[in-house]
């Protein structure tokens, strides 16, 4: 299962459905999640602090969390194309 969490808020039913999917996968299947948001900002997407905390708890338990910092690779490449024009 591969998911991307972004700035677009989930409807309450959608957030609960995603929680149920993650709960079903918990300790049973591999899940890959990508996001440009820190975990602390996920409540703005899901709109429910308890659901968000439970979702993040299941995702990070037994997880390998990779956090990338610095300049965006895509932005850097896009800007280098503009500069050379």
C-alpha positions in Angstrom: 0.0 0.0 0.0 1.5 3.4 -1.0 -0.1 6.7 0.2 0.7 10.3 -0.2 -0.5 12.7 2.5 -0.7 16.4 1.3 -2.3 19.7 2.2 -5.8 18.8 0.9 -8.0 18.0 3.9 -9.8 14.7 4.1 -13.5 14.6 4.6 -14.4 12.9 7.9 -15.5 9.7 6.2 -12.4 9.6 4.1 -10.1 10.1 7.2 -11.9 7.2 9.0 -11.7 5.0 5.9 -7.9 5.6 5.7 -7.6 4.9 9.4 -9.4 1.6 8.9 -7.2 0.6 6.0 -4.0 1.4 8.0 -5.4 -0.5 11.0 -6.1 -3.5 8.8 -2.5 -3.4 7.4 -1.0 -2.8 10.9 1.6 -5.5 11.6 0.2 -7.5 8.6 1.4 -5.7 5.5 4.0 -3.1 4.3 2.8 0.5 4.0 4.8 3.3 2.3 3.6 6.8 3.1 5.0 10.0 1.6 4.2 13.5 2.7 5.5 17.0 2.5 4.0 17.6 6.0 5.5 16.9 9.3 3.5 14.5 11.6 2.5 17.5 13.7 0.7 19.1 10.7 -1.3 16.0 9.8 -4.2 17.1 12.0 -4.9 19.9 9.5 -5.4 17.2 6.9 -7.5 14.8 9.0 -9.3 17.3 11.2 -9.5 14.9 14.2 -6.7 15.0 16.7 -7.5 11.6 18.2 -7.8 9.9 14.8 -4.6 11.5 13.6 -2.7 10.5 16.7 -3.9 6.9 16.4 -3.1 6.8 12.7 0.5 8.2 13.2 1.0 5.8 16.1 0.2 2.8 13.9 2.3 4.1 11.0 5.5 4.8 13.0 5.4 1.7 15.2 8.0 -0.7 13.6 8.6 2.0 11.0 11.7 3.3 9.2 11.0 7.1 9.1 13.1 9.0 6.5 13.0 12.7 6.9 14.6 14.8 4.1 15.7 18.4 4.7 17.2 21.0 2.5 16.4 22.4 -0.9 14.0 20.5 -3.2 15.8 18.5 -5.9 13.0 19.3 -8.4 13.1 23.0 -7.6 16.9 23.1 -7.9 16.7 21.4 -11.4 13.9 23.6 -12.5 15.8 26.8 -11.5 19.0 25.6 -13.1 17.1 25.3 -16.4 15.8 28.8 -16.1 19.2 30.2 -15.3 20.8 28.7 -18.4 18.1 30.0 -20.8 
